[in-house]
């Protein structure tokens, strides 16, 4: 379904990055993985050994990363902005403003910059797909996680406005909004291995289980495919019925 398309997956070592890259590659896309850690050649080499099917870019700056992809594989068809920042638990009267700023930088400003760089290429060809991996948290709200929900909510809002802005250029903009997904980025293995903790989490989920990165990646793959050409401005919860 995505055969031959050039796709960039950001923050590939976090959240659903590897799963998304695998899902796109399985459908024939040519995938480039980005991660801040790849500025260290040793980290990039280790990732390439672990995942030999993907190219990587060591460019951290969004414009430089997109230029690198275009030079090596051609213009970008699909951007998967797989963004990550720790969900800091803090009541609003105890939260640190510096944590809020850092969260907004990672969860909203950097994705915004990647989208801007991608749009610049895609508008020239009047074709492309921008997919943000956000969160279902701002759709329902999470007490004591306001900083995290604000960052994710800002990007969900970006999806709706950007979809309207870029529709005239045949660029679709959507978000996959997970929650309660068994990714080490947010749910460490020792937490999932704790039966009491796991029950407290799954009791909140109508499907009574955690999701998998692969299930989120399936939604990413659909939104990257021609089958989603008439879908834009959509925020798709992947949260087992929680949202």
Secondary structure, 3 states (H helix, E strand, C coil): CCCCCEEEECCCCCCCHHHHHHHHHHCCCEEEEECHHHHCHHHHHHHHHHCCCCEEECCCCHHHHHHHHHHHHCCCCEEEEECCCCCCCCCCCCCCHHHHHHHHHHHHHHHHHHHHHHHHHHHHHCCEEEEEECCCHHHHCCCCCHHHHHHHHHHHHHHHHHHHHHHHHCEEEEEEEECCECCCCCCCHHHHCCHHHHHHHHCCCCCCCCECHHHHHHHHHHHHCHHHCCCCCCEEEECCCCC
